[in-house]
Amino acid sequence: MEPEKKSNGAFIGLAIIIIILVIGGIYVWQSKVDTGALNNSALTAEEAKSLDTLDQDLNTLDTNVGVDVNTLQ
């Protein structure tokens, strides 16, 4: 019988796949961070006034629908 040859092909393939996944994850994470930085810019006065108006409307809104949640099944 011939001695079995050790093949590192599966290990090398797995290492390459893991490296590609890590690089892809870092790329996606960095693209989300960059987009988030752009979205967190300071509000203009008009936008702040609009948000305040919406907040006031929300506070005056009657959300009582007359349903007891504990009796629902």
Beta strands, then each sheet from edge to edge (+ up, - down):
end
